Amino acid sequence: MADVPASADPEDVVDFQFEQIVNNRRHDLAATVFHPEMTIRRMGVQGAVRHLLAAGEGDPDAVPEGSETGFDYMAAILDAAFPDFRLVVGTQVAAGEVVVTRATFVATHTGEFLGLPATGRRIEFDEVLIMRVHDGRITEVWALADELSFLEQLGAVGRPREHGVPS
């Protein structure tokens, strides 16, 4: 396994990030592809995390943002609750410095997740990630996940038909 991307090409950098840092849990390599001032805007899972913290004992405003703290925070939570999780890359399109990826989060909920006890359920939801890569490092990430599906599968929210809403 390589400790650096094959090249500074944006697709190579993004692929390396998915395979090595995320799927192979090589968090020690994050600095090789994440720019220190990288901006992360997670509009899906981060929203779910805030929802769960607000419903429990946590502080929803305590979710850190930014490169290392945001990545480390989410990685630690996900590794503890979903130790087998993977991002399965689907469609990927690149234009210049921007790489857009549709990925599927696949995992088993075997550990506590922000106050939710392990359910043993298989979790699967899609997300779209838009990453800007400059000089071989990811400088910006926009991520939109299907957080409603994620929360439903965890049992954290009910499906509409469970609350008398017609399908």
VEXDREN-2710 file (C-alpha; in Angstrom, 1 decimal):
% VEXDREN-2710
k/r/px/py/pz
1/MET/0.0/0.0/0.0
2/ALA/1.3/3.4/-1.0
3/ASP/1.7/6.1/1.6
4/VAL/1.2/8.9/-0.9
5/PRO/-1.2/9.3/-3.9
6/ALA/0.1/8.0/-7.3
7/SER/0.2/11.6/-8.5
8/ALA/-1.0/15.1/-7.7
9/ASP/-3.9/14.6/-10.2
10/PRO/-7.1/15.4/-8.4
11/GLU/-8.7/12.0/-9.1
12/ASP/-5.6/10.2/-7.8
13/VAL/-5.7/12.3/-4.6
14/VAL/-9.4/11.7/-4.0
15/ASP/-9.1/8.0/-4.7
16/PHE/-6.2/7.7/-2.3
17/GLN/-8.2/9.5/0.3
18/PHE/-11.1/7.1/0.0
19/GLU/-9.1/3.9/-0.2
20/GLN/-6.2/4.5/2.2
21/ILE/-7.4/7.1/4.7
22/VAL/-11.1/6.2/4.9
23/ASN/-11.5/2.6/4.0
24/ASN/-8.1/1.3/5.2
25/ARG/-8.2/3.6/8.3
26/ARG/-4.8/5.1/7.6
27/HIS/-5.7/8.3/9.4
28/ASP/-1.9/8.9/9.9
29/LEU/-1.8/9.7/6.2
30/ALA/-4.4/12.4/6.3
31/ALA/-1.8/15.2/6.3
32/THR/-0.5/14.0/3.0
33/VAL/-3.7/14.9/1.1
34/PHE/-5.7/17.2/3.4
35/HIS/-4.5/20.8/3.2
36/PRO/-4.1/22.2/6.8
37/GLU/-6.7/24.9/6.1
38/MET/-9.1/22.6/4.3
39/THR/-12.8/23.6/4.6
40/ILE/-15.3/20.8/5.3
41/ARG/-19.0/21.4/4.8
42/ARG/-20.8/18.2/5.8
43/MET/-24.5/18.9/5.2
44/GLY/-25.7/15.4/5.9
45/VAL/-24.0/13.3/8.5
46/GLN/-22.9/16.4/10.4
47/GLY/-26.5/17.4/10.6
48/ALA/-27.5/13.9/11.9
49/VAL/-24.8/14.2/14.5
50/ARG/-26.1/17.6/15.6
51/HIS/-29.7/16.1/15.7
52/LEU/-28.6/13.2/17.9
53/LEU/-26.5/15.4/20.2
54/ALA/-29.5/17.8/20.7
55/ALA/-31.8/14.9/21.5
56/GLY/-29.4/13.5/24.1
57/GLU/-26.9/14.8/26.6
58/GLY/-24.4/16.3/24.1
59/ASP/-23.9/19.8/22.9
60/PRO/-24.7/20.2/19.2
61/ASP/-22.5/23.2/18.9
62/ALA/-19.5/21.2/20.1
63/VAL/-19.1/19.5/16.7
64/PRO/-15.7/20.8/15.5
65/GLU/-15.3/22.0/11.9
66/GLY/-12.2/22.3/9.8
67/SER/-9.5/20.1/8.5
68/GLU/-7.9/18.0/11.2
69/THR/-10.3/18.5/14.1
70/GLY/-13.4/17.9/12.0
71/PHE/-11.9/14.8/10.3
72/ASP/-10.5/13.3/13.5
73/TYR/-13.8/13.9/15.4
74/MET/-16.0/12.2/12.8
75/ALA/-13.5/9.4/12.2
76/ALA/-13.3/8.5/15.9
77/ILE/-17.1/8.5/16.2
78/LEU/-17.6/6.4/13.1
79/ASP/-14.8/4.0/13.9
80/ALA/-16.3/3.3/17.3
81/ALA/-19.9/2.8/16.2
82/PHE/-19.3/1.3/12.7
83/PRO/-15.9/-0.4/12.8
84/ASP/-16.5/-2.2/9.5
85/PHE/-17.7/0.9/7.6
86/ARG/-16.6/1.6/4.0
87/LEU/-17.3/4.2/1.4
88/VAL/-18.0/2.4/-1.8
89/VAL/-17.2/4.7/-4.7
90/GLY/-19.8/4.8/-7.4
91/THR/-19.9/7.5/-10.1
92/GLN/-16.9/9.9/-10.2
93/VAL/-16.4/12.9/-12.5
94/ALA/-13.5/15.3/-12.5
95/ALA/-13.2/18.7/-14.1
96/GLY/-10.0/20.6/-13.4
97/GLU/-9.4/20.8/-9.7
98/VAL/-12.9/19.5/-8.8
99/VAL/-13.8/15.9/-8.3
100/VAL/-17.5/14.9/-7.7
101/THR/-18.1/11.4/-6.3
102/ARG/-21.2/9.5/-5.5
103/ALA/-20.4/7.1/-2.7
104/THR/-22.4/4.7/-0.6
105/PHE/-21.6/4.4/3.2
106/VAL/-21.9/0.7/4.1
107/ALA/-21.5/-0.5/7.7
108/THR/-22.8/-2.5/10.7
109/HIS/-23.9/-0.5/13.8
110/THR/-22.0/-2.5/16.4
111/GLY/-21.1/0.3/18.9
112/GLU/-22.7/3.2/20.6
113/PHE/-23.3/6.2/18.3
114/LEU/-23.9/9.4/20.1
115/GLY/-26.0/7.9/22.7
116/LEU/-27.7/5.3/20.5
117/PRO/-26.9/1.8/21.6
118/ALA/-25.6/-0.6/19.0
119/THR/-28.4/-2.2/17.0
120/GLY/-26.5/-4.7/14.9
121/ARG/-28.3/-3.3/11.9
122/ARG/-26.6/-3.0/8.5
123/ILE/-26.6/0.6/7.5
124/GLU/-26.4/1.9/3.9
125/PHE/-26.9/5.4/2.6
126/ASP/-25.6/7.5/-0.3
127/GLU/-23.7/10.7/-0.3
128/VAL/-22.3/13.1/-2.8
129/LEU/-18.9/14.5/-2.2
130/ILE/-17.5/17.5/-4.1
131/MET/-13.7/18.0/-3.5
132/ARG/-11.4/20.7/-4.7
133/VAL/-7.8/19.5/-5.0
134/HIS/-5.0/22.1/-5.5
135/ASP/-1.3/21.2/-5.7
136/GLY/-2.1/17.6/-4.7
137/ARG/-4.0/18.4/-1.6
138/ILE/-7.7/18.6/-0.8
139/THR/-8.5/22.2/0.0
140/GLU/-12.3/22.0/0.1
141/VAL/-15.0/19.4/0.7
142/TRP/-18.7/19.7/0.2
143/ALA/-20.6/16.6/1.3
144/LEU/-24.3/15.9/1.2
145/ALA/-25.5/12.7/2.7
146/ASP/-28.9/11.1/2.9
147/GLU/-29.1/11.8/6.6
148/LEU/-32.8/10.9/6.9
149/SER/-32.2/7.4/5.6
150/PHE/-29.2/7.2/8.0
151/LEU/-31.3/8.2/11.0
152/GLU/-34.2/5.9/10.0
153/GLN/-31.9/2.9/9.7
154/LEU/-30.5/3.6/13.1
155/GLY/-34.0/3.9/14.6
156/ALA/-33.3/7.4/15.7
157/VAL/-36.3/8.8/13.8
158/GLY/-39.5/7.1/12.6
159/ARG/-40.6/6.6/9.1
160/PRO/-43.6/8.8/8.1
161/ARG/-46.0/5.8/7.8
162/GLU/-45.2/5.0/11.4
163/HIS/-46.6/8.4/12.4
164/GLY/-49.9/8.2/10.5
165/VAL/-48.6/9.9/7.4
166/PRO/-49.9/8.2/4.2
167/SER/-47.3/6.9/1.8
END
